[in-house]
Amino acid sequence: MQVRDAVLGGESITVEIDETYVGGRKRGVGVKAGRDAKTLVIGIAERNGRLHMQKIANRKASSIKPVIDAKLSPDTEQVVTDALTTYQFAVPKDKHRATCHRDDLKDKNWTQTQTIENAFSLFKRGIIGNYHQLSADHLDRYLGEFCWRYNRRGMQPWLFDMALSNMLKSKPLPYKVLTDDGF
């Protein structure tokens, strides 16, 4: 794919990493069943830059570290995360700065992981406004589309021409290929 496969960060760039749960409530089955129905998503965002989000299995280092290794440039100046202890093992210690949301609220310092939190908020609002409903099976595709749009937010005057050009150059995507799990 295009920008989604590119590494984020670089020299003199600060990157924020966080995770969120995506999914709706399940009524009448209890809190634990509702929590188990949600899907975990990790997000990596450059401040004033690009974004990458993808589905992960859990909050353990074995799930988070491969994503960070694949998507984070080794030249990144600083990596800001929340206080989740997993990041101590997944992010290089000399570049890592952990923040505590509770302390941020007390000190009224709203800029610690604000970029990635805002991206999560935009995506979740997009679920309500654009997609209406998601399935965990196709969540990575929705995340990919959202990241594509987010990463090109400053190119809106040219997006229509880009889309038209891509449609003319590309072959149609058959439904069978679209719904295939190996896609």
VEXBAMI-307275 format. One line per 5 residues: their letters; for each residue x, y negated, z negated of N, C-alpha, C, O. Coordinates in Angstrom, 1 decimal, padded with zeros to 4 digits, m for minus. Layout:
<nodes>
a	X:Y:Z:X:Y:Z:X:Y:Z:X:Y:Z; ... $
</nodes>
This chain:
<nodes>
mqvrd	000.8:001.2:000.0:000.0:000.0:000.0:000.9:m001.2:000.0:002.1:m001.1:000.0; 000.2:m002.4:000.0:001.0:m003.7:000.1:001.6:m004.1:m001.2:002.4:m003.5:m001.8; 001.1:m005.2:m001.7:001.6:m005.9:m002.9:001.5:m005.0:m004.1:002.3:m005.1:m005.1; 000.5:m004.2:m004.2:000.2:m003.3:m005.4:001.4:m002.4:m005.7:001.6:m002.1:m006.8; 002.2:m002.0:m004.6:003.3:m001.1:m004.9:004.6:m001.9:m005.2:005.6:m001.2:m005.5 $
avlgg	004.6:m003.2:m005.1:005.8:m004.0:m005.4:006.0:m004.0:m006.9:005.1:m004.0:m007.7; 007.3:m004.2:m007.2:007.7:m004.3:m008.6:007.4:m005.8:m009.1:007.5:m006.7:m008.3; 007.1:m005.9:m010.3:006.8:m007.2:m010.9:007.9:m007.7:m011.8:008.7:m006.9:m012.2; 008.0:m009.0:m011.9:009.0:m009.5:m012.8:010.2:m010.0:m011.9:010.1:m010.0:m010.7; 011.3:m010.2:m012.6:012.5:m010.6:m011.9:013.3:m011.7:m012.7:012.9:m011.9:m013.9 $
esitv	014.3:m012.2:m012.1:015.1:m013.2:m012.8:014.2:m014.4:m013.2:013.5:m015.0:m012.4; 014.4:m014.8:m014.5:013.7:m016.0:m015.1:012.1:m015.9:m015.0:011.5:m016.9:m015.0; 011.6:m014.6:m015.0:010.2:m014.4:m015.0:009.8:m013.7:m016.3:010.4:m012.7:m016.7; 008.7:m014.1:m016.9:008.2:m013.5:m018.1:007.0:m012.6:m017.7:006.1:m013.1:m016.9; 007.0:m011.4:m018.1:005.9:m010.4:m017.8:005.1:m010.1:m019.1:005.7:m009.9:m020.1 $
eidet	003.8:m010.0:m019.0:003.0:m009.6:m020.1:002.4:m008.2:m019.8:002.0:m007.9:m018.6; 002.4:m007.3:m020.8:001.8:m006.0:m020.6:000.8:m005.8:m021.8:001.1:m006.1:m022.9; m000.3:m005.2:m021.4:m001.3:m004.9:m022.4:m002.2:m003.8:m021.8:m002.1:m003.4:m020.7; m003.1:m003.3:m022.6:m004.0:m002.2:m022.2:m005.4:m002.6:m022.7:m005.6:m003.3:m023.6; m006.4:m002.1:m022.0:m007.8:m002.3:m022.3:m008.6:m001.1:m022.0:m008.2:m000.2:m021.2 $
yvggr	m009.8:m001.0:m022.5:m010.7:000.1:m022.2:m011.8:m000.4:m021.3:m012.3:m001.5:m021.5; m012.1:000.3:m020.3:m013.2:000.0:m019.3:m014.2:001.0:m019.4:m013.9:002.2:m019.4; m015.5:000.6:m019.4:m016.6:001.6:m019.4:m017.7:001.0:m020.2:m017.6:000.1:m021.0; m018.9:001.6:m019.9:m020.1:001.1:m020.6:m020.4:001.9:m021.8:m019.8:002.8:m022.2; m021.4:001.4:m022.5:m021.9:002.1:m023.7:m022.7:003.3:m023.3:m023.4:003.3:m022.3 $
krgvg	m022.7:004.3:m024.2:m023.6:005.4:m024.1:m024.6:005.3:m025.2:m024.2:005.3:m026.4; m025.8:005.2:m024.9:m026.8:005.0:m025.9:m027.3:006.3:m026.5:m027.5:007.3:m025.7; m027.5:006.3:m027.8:m028.1:007.4:m028.4:m027.1:008.6:m028.7:m027.6:009.7:m029.0; m025.8:008.5:m028.5:m024.9:009.6:m028.7:m023.9:009.3:m029.7:m023.0:010.2:m030.0; m023.8:008.2:m030.3:m022.9:007.9:m031.4:m021.7:007.1:m030.8:m021.4:007.0:m029.6 $
vkagr	m021.0:006.5:m031.8:m019.9:005.6:m031.5:m018.7:006.4:m030.8:m018.1:006.0:m029.9; m018.4:007.6:m031.4:m017.2:008.4:m030.9:m017.5:008.8:m029.5:m016.5:008.7:m028.7; m018.7:009.3:m029.1:m018.9:009.7:m027.8:m018.9:008.5:m026.8:m018.4:008.6:m025.7; m019.3:007.3:m027.3:m019.2:006.1:m026.4:m017.8:005.7:m026.2:m017.4:005.3:m025.1; m016.9:005.8:m027.2:m015.5:005.5:m027.1:m014.8:006.5:m026.2:m014.0:006.1:m025.4 $
daktl	m015.2:007.8:m026.3:m014.5:008.8:m025.5:m014.9:008.7:m024.0:m014.2:009.1:m023.1; m016.0:008.0:m023.7:m016.5:007.8:m022.3:m015.7:006.7:m021.6:m015.8:006.6:m020.4; m015.0:005.9:m022.4:m014.3:004.8:m021.8:m013.0:005.2:m021.2:m012.4:006.3:m021.6; m012.5:004.5:m020.2:m011.2:004.8:m019.5:m010.2:003.7:m019.9:m010.5:002.5:m019.9; m009.0:004.2:m020.2:m007.9:003.3:m020.5:m007.2:002.7:m019.3:m006.9:003.5:m018.4 $
vigia	m006.9:001.4:m019.3:m006.3:000.8:m018.2:m005.1:000.0:m018.7:m005.3:m000.8:m019.7; m004.0:000.1:m018.1:m002.8:m000.7:m018.4:m002.7:m001.8:m017.4:m002.9:m001.7:m016.2; m002.3:m003.0:m017.9:m002.1:m004.2:m017.0:m000.7:m004.8:m017.2:m000.2:m004.9:m018.3; m000.1:m005.1:m016.1:001.2:m005.8:m016.1:001.0:m007.1:m015.3:000.6:m007.0:m014.1; 001.3:m008.3:m015.9:001.1:m009.5:m015.2:002.3:m010.4:m015.4:002.8:m010.6:m016.5 $
erngr	002.7:m011.1:m014.3:003.7:m012.1:m014.4:002.9:m013.4:m014.8:001.8:m013.6:m014.3; 003.6:m014.2:m015.6:003.0:m015.5:m015.9:003.0:m016.3:m014.7:004.1:m016.5:m014.0; 001.8:m016.8:m014.3:001.7:m017.6:m013.0:002.1:m016.8:m011.8:002.6:m017.4:m010.8; 001.8:m015.5:m011.8:002.2:m014.7:m010.7:001.3:m013.6:m010.4:000.1:m013.7:m010.4; 001.9:m012.4:m010.0:001.2:m011.3:m009.6:000.7:m010.4:m010.7:001.0:m010.6:m011.9 $
lhmqk	m000.1:m009.4:m010.3:m000.8:m008.5:m011.3:m000.8:m007.1:m010.8:m000.9:m006.9:m009.6; m000.6:m006.1:m011.7:m000.8:m004.7:m011.4:m001.6:m004.1:m012.6:m001.3:m004.3:m013.7; m002.7:m003.4:m012.2:m003.5:m002.6:m013.2:m003.7:m001.2:m012.7:m003.9:m001.0:m011.5; m003.6:m000.2:m013.6:m003.9:001.1:m013.2:m004.4:001.9:m014.4:m004.2:001.6:m015.6; m005.1:003.0:m014.1:m005.7:003.9:m015.1:m004.6:004.7:m015.7:m003.7:005.2:m015.0 $
ianrk	m004.6:004.9:m017.0:m003.7:005.8:m017.7:m004.4:006.7:m018.6:m005.6:006.5:m019.0; m003.8:007.8:m019.0:m004.4:008.9:m019.8:m004.6:008.5:m021.2:m005.7:008.7:m021.8; m003.6:007.9:m021.8:m003.7:007.5:m023.2:m002.7:006.4:m023.6:m002.0:005.9:m022.7; m002.6:006.1:m024.8:m001.7:005.0:m025.2:m000.3:005.5:m025.7:000.4:004.7:m026.4; 000.0:006.7:m025.4:001.3:007.2:m025.8:002.4:006.8:m024.8:002.1:006.4:m023.7 $
assik	003.7:006.8:m025.3:004.8:006.4:m024.4:004.9:007.3:m023.2:005.4:006.8:m022.2; 004.5:008.6:m023.3:004.6:009.4:m022.1:003.7:009.0:m021.0:004.0:009.3:m019.8; 002.7:008.2:m021.3:001.8:007.7:m020.2:002.2:006.3:m019.8:002.0:005.9:m018.6; 002.6:005.5:m020.7:002.9:004.1:m020.5:004.3:003.9:m019.8:004.4:003.1:m018.9; 005.3:004.6:m020.3:006.7:004.4:m019.9:006.9:004.6:m018.4:007.5:003.8:m017.7 $
pvida	006.3:005.6:m017.7:006.5:005.8:m016.3:005.9:004.6:m015.5:006.4:004.3:m014.4; 004.8:004.1:m015.9:004.2:002.9:m015.2:005.1:001.7:m015.3:005.3:001.0:m014.4; 005.6:001.5:m016.5:006.5:000.3:m016.7:007.8:000.5:m015.9:008.3:m000.4:m015.3; 008.3:001.7:m016.0:009.6:002.0:m015.2:009.4:001.8:m013.7:010.3:001.3:m013.0; 008.2:002.1:m013.2:008.0:002.0:m011.8:007.6:000.6:m011.4:007.9:000.2:m010.2 $
klspd	007.0:m000.2:m012.2:006.4:m001.5:m011.8:007.2:m002.7:m012.3:007.0:m003.8:m011.9; 008.1:m002.5:m013.3:008.8:m003.6:m013.9:010.3:m003.7:m013.4:011.0:m002.7:m013.4; 010.6:m004.9:m012.8:012.0:m005.1:m012.3:013.0:m005.1:m013.5:012.7:m005.7:m014.5; 014.1:m004.5:m013.3:015.1:m004.5:m014.4:015.7:m005.9:m014.7:016.3:m006.1:m015.7; 015.5:m006.8:m013.7:016.0:m008.2:m013.9:015.1:m009.1:m014.7:015.4:m010.2:m014.9 $
teqvv	013.9:m008.5:m015.1:012.9:m009.3:m015.8:013.5:m009.9:m017.1:014.2:m009.3:m017.9; 013.3:m011.2:m017.3:013.9:m011.9:m018.4:013.3:m011.5:m019.7:014.0:m011.3:m020.7; 011.9:m011.5:m019.8:011.2:m011.2:m021.1:010.0:m010.5:m020.8:009.2:m010.7:m019.8; 009.7:m009.5:m021.7:008.4:m008.7:m021.6:007.7:m009.0:m022.9:008.2:m008.7:m024.0; 006.5:m009.5:m022.8:005.6:m009.8:m024.0:004.5:m008.8:m024.0:003.8:m008.6:m023.1 $
tdalt	004.4:m008.2:m025.2:003.3:m007.2:m025.4:002.6:m007.5:m026.7:003.0:m008.4:m027.5; 001.6:m006.7:m027.0:001.0:m006.8:m028.4:001.8:m005.9:m029.3:002.9:m005.4:m028.9; 001.3:m005.7:m030.5:002.1:m005.0:m031.5:002.0:m003.5:m031.5:002.4:m002.8:m032.4; 001.5:m002.9:m030.4:001.4:m001.5:m030.3:002.8:m000.9:m030.3:003.7:m001.3:m029.5; 003.1:000.0:m031.2:004.4:000.6:m031.4:004.9:001.3:m030.2:006.1:001.5:m030.1 $
tyqfa	004.1:001.8:m029.3:004.5:002.5:m028.1:005.4:001.7:m027.3:006.4:002.2:m026.7; 005.2:000.4:m027.2:006.0:m000.5:m026.4:007.5:m000.6:m026.9:008.4:m000.9:m026.1; 007.7:m000.3:m028.2:009.1:m000.2:m028.7:009.9:000.8:m027.9:011.2:000.7:m027.8; 009.3:001.9:m027.5:010.0:003.0:m026.8:009.9:002.8:m025.3:010.7:003.4:m024.5; 008.9:002.0:m024.8:008.7:001.9:m023.3:009.4:000.7:m022.7:009.6:000.7:m021.5 $
vpkdk	009.7:m000.3:m023.5:010.2:m001.5:m022.9:011.7:m001.7:m023.5:011.9:m001.4:m024.7; 012.6:m002.2:m022.7:014.0:m002.4:m023.2:014.0:m003.4:m024.4:013.4:m004.4:m024.3; 014.6:m003.0:m025.4:014.6:m003.7:m026.7:015.1:m005.2:m026.5:014.6:m006.1:m027.2; 016.1:m005.4:m025.7:016.7:m006.7:m025.5:015.8:m007.7:m024.8:015.9:m008.9:m024.9; 014.8:m007.2:m024.1:013.8:m008.1:m023.4:012.4:m008.1:m024.0:011.6:m008.9:m023.6 $
hratc	012.2:m007.3:m025.0:010.9:m007.1:m025.5:010.6:m008.1:m026.6:011.4:m008.4:m027.5; 009.4:m008.7:m026.6:008.9:m009.6:m027.6:007.4:m009.1:m027.9:006.6:m009.3:m027.1; 007.2:m008.6:m029.1:005.9:m008.1:m029.5:005.2:m009.3:m030.3:005.8:m010.0:m031.1; 003.9:m009.4:m030.0:003.1:m010.4:m030.7:002.0:m009.7:m031.4:001.6:m008.6:m031.0; 001.5:m010.3:m032.4:000.3:m009.8:m033.2:m000.8:m010.8:m032.9:m000.7:m012.0:m033.2 $
hrddl	m001.9:m010.2:m032.4:m003.1:m011.0:m032.1:m003.6:m011.8:m033.3:m004.1:m012.9:m033.3; m003.6:m011.1:m034.5:m004.1:m011.7:m035.7:m003.2:m013.0:m036.1:m003.8:m014.0:m036.4; m001.9:m012.9:m035.9:m001.1:m014.0:m036.2:m001.3:m015.1:m035.1:m001.2:m016.3:m035.5; m001.5:m014.7:m033.9:m001.8:m015.7:m032.8:m003.0:m016.6:m033.2:m003.0:m017.8:m033.0; m004.0:m015.9:m033.7:m005.3:m016.6:m034.0:m005.1:m017.5:m035.2:m005.6:m018.6:m035.3 $
kdknw	m004.3:m017.0:m036.2:m004.1:m017.8:m037.4:m003.2:m019.1:m037.1:m003.5:m020.1:m037.6; m002.2:m018.9:m036.2:m001.3:m020.0:m035.9:m001.9:m020.8:m034.7:m001.3:m021.8:m034.3; m003.0:m020.4:m034.2:m003.6:m021.1:m033.0:m002.7:m021.1:m031.8:m002.6:m022.1:m031.1; m001.9:m020.1:m031.6:m001.0:m019.9:m030.5:m001.6:m019.0:m029.5:m001.4:m017.8:m029.6; m002.3:m019.5:m028.5:m003.1:m018.7:m027.6:m002.4:m018.2:m026.4:m003.0:m017.6:m025.5 $
tqtqt	m001.1:m018.4:m026.3:m000.4:m018.1:m025.0:000.4:m016.8:m025.0:001.2:m016.6:m024.1; 000.3:m016.0:m026.0:001.2:m014.8:m026.1:001.0:m013.8:m025.0:001.9:m013.6:m024.2; m000.2:m013.2:m024.9:m000.5:m012.3:m023.8:m001.8:m012.8:m023.1:m002.6:m012.0:m022.6; m001.9:m014.1:m022.9:m003.1:m014.7:m022.4:m003.3:m014.4:m020.9:m004.4:m014.2:m020.5; m002.3:m014.3:m020.1:m002.4:m014.0:m018.7:m003.0:m012.7:m018.4:m004.0:m012.6:m017.7 $
ienaf	m002.5:m011.7:m019.1:m003.1:m010.3:m018.8:m004.5:m010.2:m019.5:m005.3:m009.5:m018.9; m004.7:m010.8:m020.6:m006.0:m010.8:m021.2:m007.0:m011.5:m020.3:m008.2:m011.0:m020.2; m006.7:m012.6:m019.7:m007.6:m013.3:m018.8:m007.8:m012.4:m017.5:m009.0:m012.4:m017.0; m006.8:m011.7:m017.0:m007.1:m010.8:m015.9:m008.0:m009.7:m016.2:m008.9:m009.3:m015.4; m007.9:m009.1:m017.4:m008.8:m008.1:m017.9:m010.2:m008.7:m017.9:m011.2:m008.0:m017.5 $
slfkr	m010.4:m009.9:m018.4:m011.7:m010.5:m018.6:m012.3:m010.7:m017.2:m013.5:m010.5:m017.0; m011.5:m011.2:m016.2:m012.0:m011.4:m014.9:m012.5:m010.1:m014.3:m013.5:m010.0:m013.6; m011.7:m009.0:m014.5:m012.1:m007.7:m013.9:m013.4:m007.2:m014.5:m014.2:m006.8:m013.8; m013.5:m007.3:m015.8:m014.7:m006.8:m016.5:m015.9:m007.7:m016.1:m017.0:m007.1:m015.9; m015.7:m008.9:m015.9:m016.8:m009.8:m015.4:m017.2:m009.4:m013.9:m018.3:m009.5:m013.5 $
giign	m016.1:m009.0:m013.2:m016.4:m008.6:m011.8:m017.2:m007.3:m011.7:m017.9:m007.0:m010.8; m017.0:m006.4:m012.7:m017.8:m005.2:m012.8:m019.3:m005.6:m012.8:m020.1:m004.9:m012.1; m019.6:m006.5:m013.6:m021.0:m007.0:m013.8:m021.5:m007.7:m012.5:m022.6:m007.4:m012.0; m020.7:m008.6:m012.0:m021.1:m009.4:m010.9:m020.9:m008.7:m009.5:m021.8:m008.9:m008.6; m019.9:m008.0:m009.3:m019.6:m007.5:m007.9:m019.9:m006.0:m007.8:m020.7:m005.6:m006.9 $
yhqls	m019.4:m005.2:m008.7:m019.5:m003.7:m008.6:m020.7:m003.1:m009.3:m021.3:m002.1:m008.8; m021.2:m003.8:m010.3:m022.4:m003.4:m011.1:m022.2:m002.1:m011.9:m022.6:m002.0:m013.0; m021.5:m001.1:m011.3:m021.2:000.1:m012.0:m020.0:000.8:m011.4:m019.8:000.7:m010.2; m019.2:001.4:m012.3:m018.0:002.1:m011.8:m018.0:003.6:m012.3:m018.7:003.9:m013.2; m017.2:004.4:m011.6:m017.0:005.7:m012.1:m015.5:005.8:m012.3:m014.7:005.2:m011.6 $
adhld	m015.1:006.6:m013.3:m013.7:006.8:m013.6:m012.9:007.4:m012.5:m011.7:007.2:m012.3; m013.6:008.2:m011.6:m012.9:008.8:m010.5:m012.4:007.8:m009.5:m011.3:008.0:m008.9; m013.1:006.7:m009.3:m012.7:005.7:m008.3:m012.2:004.4:m008.9:m012.0:003.4:m008.3; m011.9:004.4:m010.2:m011.5:003.2:m010.9:m010.2:002.7:m010.4:m010.1:001.4:m010.3; m009.2:003.5:m010.0:m008.0:003.0:m009.5:m008.2:002.2:m008.2:m007.5:001.3:m007.9 $
rylge	m009.2:002.6:m007.4:m009.5:001.9:m006.2:m010.1:000.5:m006.5:m009.8:m000.5:m005.8; m011.0:000.4:m007.4:m011.5:m000.9:m007.9:m010.4:m001.8:m008.4:m010.4:m003.0:m008.1; m009.5:m001.2:m009.2:m008.4:m001.9:m009.8:m007.5:m002.4:m008.6:m007.0:m003.6:m008.7; m007.3:m001.6:m007.7:m006.4:m002.0:m006.5:m007.0:m003.1:m005.7:m006.3:m004.1:m005.4; m008.3:m003.1:m005.5:m009.0:m004.2:m004.8:m008.9:m005.5:m005.6:m008.6:m006.5:m005.1 $
fcwry	m009.1:m005.4:m006.9:m009.1:m006.5:m007.8:m007.7:m007.2:m007.8:m007.5:m008.4:m007.7; m006.7:m006.3:m007.9:m005.3:m006.8:m007.9:m004.9:m007.4:m006.5:m004.3:m008.5:m006.5; m005.4:m006.9:m005.5:m005.2:m007.4:m004.1:m005.8:m008.9:m004.1:m005.1:m009.8:m003.6; m007.0:m009.0:m004.6:m007.7:m010.3:m004.5:m007.0:m011.3:m005.5:m006.8:m012.5:m005.1; m006.6:m010.8:m006.7:m005.9:m011.7:m007.6:m004.6:m012.2:m007.1:m004.2:m013.3:m007.3 $
nrrgm	m003.8:m011.3:m006.5:m002.5:m011.6:m006.0:m002.5:m012.5:m004.8:m001.5:m013.2:m004.5; m003.7:m012.7:m004.2:m003.8:m013.5:m003.0:m004.7:m014.7:m003.3:m005.3:m015.3:m002.4; m004.9:m015.0:m004.6:m005.9:m016.1:m004.9:m005.5:m017.5:m004.4:m006.4:m018.3:m004.3; m004.3:m017.7:m004.1:m003.9:m019.0:m003.5:m003.9:m019.0:m002.0:m003.6:m020.0:m001.4; m004.3:m017.9:m001.3:m004.3:m017.8:000.1:m005.7:m017.8:000.7:m005.9:m017.3:001.9 $
qpwlf	m006.7:m018.3:000.0:m008.1:m018.3:000.5:m008.3:m018.9:001.8:m009.2:m018.3:002.6; m007.7:m019.9:002.3:m007.9:m020.5:003.6:m007.5:m019.5:004.7:m008.1:m019.6:005.8; m006.6:m018.5:004.4:m006.2:m017.6:005.4:m006.7:m016.2:005.3:m006.5:m015.4:006.2; m007.5:m015.9:004.2:m007.9:m014.5:004.0:m008.9:m014.0:005.1:m008.8:m012.9:005.5; m009.8:m014.8:005.6:m010.7:m014.4:006.6:m009.9:m014.0:007.8:m010.2:m012.9:008.4 $
dmals	m009.0:m014.8:008.3:m008.2:m014.5:009.4:m007.3:m013.2:009.2:m007.2:m012.4:010.1; m006.8:m013.0:008.0:m006.1:m011.8:007.7:m007.0:m010.6:007.8:m006.6:m009.5:008.3; m008.2:m010.7:007.2:m009.1:m009.5:007.2:m009.5:m009.2:008.6:m009.6:m008.0:009.0; m009.8:m010.2:009.4:m010.2:m010.0:010.8:m009.1:m009.3:011.6:m009.3:m008.4:012.4; m007.9:m009.8:011.4:m006.7:m009.3:012.1:m006.5:m007.8:011.7:m006.2:m006.9:012.6 $
nmlks	m006.6:m007.5:010.4:m006.5:m006.1:010.0:m007.6:m005.2:010.5:m007.3:m004.0:010.8; m008.8:m005.7:010.6:m009.9:m004.9:011.2:m009.6:m004.6:012.6:m010.0:m003.5:013.1; m009.1:m005.5:013.4:m008.8:m005.3:014.8:m007.7:m004.3:015.0:m007.7:m003.6:016.0; m006.7:m004.3:014.2:m005.5:m003.5:014.3:m005.7:m002.1:013.8:m005.0:m001.1:014.2; m006.6:m001.9:012.8:m006.7:m000.6:012.1:m007.8:000.3:012.7:m008.7:m000.2:013.4 $
kplpy	m007.6:001.6:012.5:m008.7:002.5:012.9:m009.7:002.6:011.8:m009.4:002.2:010.6; m011.0:002.9:012.1:m012.0:003.0:011.1:m011.7:004.1:010.1:m011.0:005.1:010.4; m012.1:003.9:008.9:m011.8:004.9:007.8:m013.0:005.8:007.7:m014.1:005.3:007.3; m012.9:007.1:008.1:m014.0:008.0:008.0:m014.4:008.2:006.5:m013.6:008.1:005.6; m015.7:008.5:006.3:m016.3:008.7:005.0:m015.6:009.8:004.3:m015.3:009.8:003.1 $
kvltd	m015.3:010.9:005.0:m014.6:012.1:004.4:m013.3:011.7:003.8:m012.9:012.2:002.8; m012.5:010.9:004.5:m011.2:010.5:004.0:m011.4:009.6:002.8:m010.6:009.7:001.9; m012.4:008.7:002.8:m012.6:007.8:001.7:m013.0:008.5:000.4:m012.5:008.2:m000.6; m013.8:009.6:000.6:m014.2:010.3:m000.6:m013.3:011.5:m001.0:m013.6:012.2:m002.0; m012.2:011.7:m000.2:m011.3:012.8:m000.5:m010.5:012.5:m001.8:m010.0:011.3:m001.9 $
dgf	m010.3:013.4:m002.7:m009.5:013.2:m003.9:m008.1:013.0:m003.6:m007.4:012.3:m004.4; m007.5:013.4:m002.5:m006.1:013.3:m002.2:m005.8:011.9:m001.6:m004.7:011.7:m001.2; m006.8:011.1:m001.4:m006.6:009.8:m000.7:m005.8:008.9:m001.6:m005.5:007.7:m001.1 $
</nodes>
